[in-house]
Amino acid sequence: MHIGILGGTFDPLHFGHIRPAQTVLKALALDEIWLMPNHIPPHKEKTVVTTQDRLNMVEQTCKTLAQFKLCDLEARREAPSYTVASLTQLTQAHPEHTFYFLMGMDSFLSLPQWHQWKTLFNLCHLIICQRPNCNLTKTDPIYIEYKKRLSITKNMQKKSGLIYHIDIEEQPYSSSNIRHQLKQKILDTTAMPMPVCHYIKAHHLYQ
């Protein structure tokens, strides 16, 4: 199968995560999207709620979304969640699948700073989701790799090494803004799937 991987803290999960992933799912005719919450993010501060709460919110949401599944690989790791380690583990556990790692253009521009970033091209394809006011230029260190690997159409023969650039609709949601609203006792049901809203309310999270 062709599997899209979307990692993140998901603190909490919201439509800014889900809708771009749905666009990618359709654009490249992927079989599934695996949402992969991390436990110890290497480049972020500690999450606000527990790993188990974040796993529960993702799992309950995936039950309501066709072709979405929870991947708890990083959440079970008692070490920083480096993407290359996760993709290595996934490809070894599931050699029958082709993996596509989703990231925003902002993350892609910082890719040369990632741990063993070039190894990713041996493990998966990259899907770059275009972000407003965030553009790749010829002066960016990653530009040569981008031009060399960019594929316009889905290549069913290659297991890794390609880059797909997908335009997505801008989403006006961020986890930090949602957490700020929740501190003010504002639960925005338009920003998050209903399973997340129900879970936050039931467990009094982000209060």
PEFEN-V359582 format. One record per backbone hydrogen bond with DSSP energy under -0.5 kcal/mol. CO is the residue of the C=O (numbers start at 1). NH is the residue of the N-H. E is the energy in kcal/mol with one decimal. If there is no record, write none. Layout:
co->CO nh->NH e->E
co->CO nh->NH e->E
This chain:
co->1 nh->3 e->-0.7
co->1 nh->98 e->-2.9
co->2 nh->31 e->-2.4
co->2 nh->32 e->-1.4
co->3 nh->100 e->-2.7
co->4 nh->6 e->-0.5
co->4 nh->34 e->-3.6
co->5 nh->7 e->-0.6
co->5 nh->102 e->-2.7
co->6 nh->36 e->-2.8
co->8 nh->38 e->-1.8
co->10 nh->13 e->-0.8
co->12 nh->11 e->-0.8
co->14 nh->17 e->-1.8
co->14 nh->18 e->-1.7
co->15 nh->19 e->-2.1
co->17 nh->21 e->-1.1
co->18 nh->22 e->-2.2
co->19 nh->23 e->-2.1
co->20 nh->24 e->-2.3
co->21 nh->25 e->-2.5
co->22 nh->26 e->-1.9
co->23 nh->27 e->-2.8
co->24 nh->28 e->-2.3
co->25 nh->30 e->-1.7
co->26 nh->29 e->-0.6
co->32 nh->4 e->-2.9
co->33 nh->35 e->-0.6
co->33 nh->69 e->-2.4
co->34 nh->6 e->-2.5
co->34 nh->36 e->-0.5
co->35 nh->37 e->-0.6
co->35 nh->71 e->-2.9
co->36 nh->8 e->-1.4
co->37 nh->75 e->-0.6
co->40 nh->81 e->-2.2
co->41 nh->44 e->-0.6
co->50 nh->54 e->-2.0
co->51 nh->55 e->-2.6
co->52 nh->56 e->-2.5
co->53 nh->57 e->-2.2
co->54 nh->58 e->-2.1
co->55 nh->59 e->-2.9
co->56 nh->60 e->-2.5
co->57 nh->61 e->-1.7
co->58 nh->62 e->-2.7
co->59 nh->63 e->-1.3
co->61 nh->64 e->-1.9
co->61 nh->65 e->-0.5
co->62 nh->65 e->-0.9
co->64 nh->66 e->-0.5
co->65 nh->68 e->-1.6
co->67 nh->33 e->-2.9
co->69 nh->35 e->-2.9
co->70 nh->72 e->-0.5
co->72 nh->76 e->-1.3
co->74 nh->39 e->-0.5
co->74 nh->77 e->-1.3
co->76 nh->78 e->-0.5
co->77 nh->79 e->-1.0
co->80 nh->82 e->-1.6
co->82 nh->85 e->-0.5
co->82 nh->86 e->-1.8
co->83 nh->87 e->-2.8
co->84 nh->88 e->-1.9
co->85 nh->89 e->-2.1
co->86 nh->90 e->-2.5
co->87 nh->91 e->-2.5
co->88 nh->92 e->-1.8
co->89 nh->93 e->-2.1
co->90 nh->94 e->-2.3
co->94 nh->97 e->-1.8
co->98 nh->3 e->-2.9
co->99 nh->125 e->-2.5
co->100 nh->5 e->-3.3
co->100 nh->102 e->-0.6
co->101 nh->127 e->-2.9
co->103 nh->129 e->-2.9
co->104 nh->108 e->-2.3
co->105 nh->109 e->-2.2
co->106 nh->110 e->-0.8
co->107 nh->110 e->-0.5
co->108 nh->111 e->-1.5
co->110 nh->113 e->-2.2
co->111 nh->114 e->-2.5
co->114 nh->117 e->-1.2
co->116 nh->119 e->-1.1
co->116 nh->120 e->-0.5
co->117 nh->120 e->-1.2
co->118 nh->121 e->-1.1
co->119 nh->122 e->-1.8
co->120 nh->123 e->-1.6
co->120 nh->124 e->-2.1
co->124 nh->161 e->-2.4
co->125 nh->101 e->-3.1
co->126 nh->128 e->-0.6
co->126 nh->164 e->-2.8
co->127 nh->103 e->-2.3
co->127 nh->129 e->-0.6
co->128 nh->130 e->-0.6
co->128 nh->166 e->-2.8
co->129 nh->105 e->-1.9
co->131 nh->134 e->-1.3
co->134 nh->131 e->-0.6
co->137 nh->140 e->-1.7
co->140 nh->143 e->-1.9
co->142 nh->146 e->-2.2
co->143 nh->147 e->-2.6
co->144 nh->148 e->-2.1
co->145 nh->149 e->-2.0
co->146 nh->150 e->-1.7
co->149 nh->163 e->-2.1
co->154 nh->156 e->-0.7
co->162 nh->126 e->-2.7
co->163 nh->151 e->-2.9
co->164 nh->128 e->-3.4
co->164 nh->166 e->-0.6
co->166 nh->130 e->-2.2
co->171 nh->173 e->-0.6
co->174 nh->178 e->-2.2
co->175 nh->179 e->-2.7
co->176 nh->180 e->-2.1
co->177 nh->181 e->-2.3
co->178 nh->182 e->-2.4
co->179 nh->183 e->-1.8
co->180 nh->184 e->-1.0
co->181 nh->184 e->-0.6
co->181 nh->186 e->-2.6
co->182 nh->185 e->-1.7
co->185 nh->187 e->-0.6
co->186 nh->188 e->-0.8
co->187 nh->189 e->-1.1
co->188 nh->191 e->-1.3
co->188 nh->192 e->-0.7
co->191 nh->15 e->-2.8
co->193 nh->196 e->-0.7
co->193 nh->197 e->-2.0
co->194 nh->198 e->-3.0
co->195 nh->199 e->-2.0
co->196 nh->200 e->-2.7
co->197 nh->201 e->-2.3
co->198 nh->202 e->-2.6
co->199 nh->203 e->-2.2
co->200 nh->204 e->-0.7
co->200 nh->205 e->-1.8
co->201 nh->204 e->-0.5
co->204 nh->207 e->-0.7
